[in-house]
């Protein structure tokens, strides 16, 4: 079980309107963090996983309505949604009237029950296009008056493009595992070379997709590293096999450029993406 609820001593309820709230939704659960931009500190970190995935996000919506911290008023509310199919394209092709046509063209079905959203990745002049349930979209809009909705791949891409751990790590592949989905985001220097999501039915699929990405990108063997995050055990078989067949494979850890108003939790890779979201969108 990876459920945690950490509220730092410096979190002040009466100051919530000066804090940023970041929420990550995926079919298997919900996590969130509270960030104070004045002190550059993460003041709270909470995560809940479900025994059974909920693709309709009903359990997640119930948590957002009932959790005390999620019902405060914040300066910014950022929601990232994981597991939605997406495509990426140049911003110069931005045409809202053709968004549904573009998704259908690349094999992403949409219905009248969907709202089509876009995220801009300005560092590379790209936009990410994806459908979200209309019910979920309007629930978030009604729950948080100042909500900003993003696909979970967007803050990962922005993090790699703007806040790389060190200059000598030119090639970086972020691997996020959630339920049966694998999100791969790869950056070579200041270029986004891969941003895609796959549905994988077994362990071999996960490892093949990740290693095939390395092969297709043709990163220098010593010049790239792979960072694994997601709601998985540190000794998960997928992690062990990636470490066996890949080079410079690491479990993700919390960014060092932030302060944390609590003792660091175990298995930081489970929560790194929600921490980064506060800084990247």
FENFENWO-V350804 format. One line per field, one symbol per residue. psi: psi as a letter, one per 20 degrees, with the letter a starting at -180 (. if undefined). Layout:
# FENFENWO-V350804
psi->???
This chain:
# FENFENWO-V350804
psi->pjpqoporhipohijhiirpppppprhiapqqqppohgilqohqpqppqqhpqniikghghgghhhpghijrpqgqoppppqjpqrqqrqhijonhijghhgghhjjoqqrijqppqqppnhhjkrqppqqqphggghgghhhohkqppqqhhghgghghhilqhqhimgppopoppockqppppppockpoiporqqpphrghgggggghhggghhlqphijrqppprrmrqhkqhhgghhhgirqlpqpqrqpijqqplrpprrlhhhjhhhghhhii.
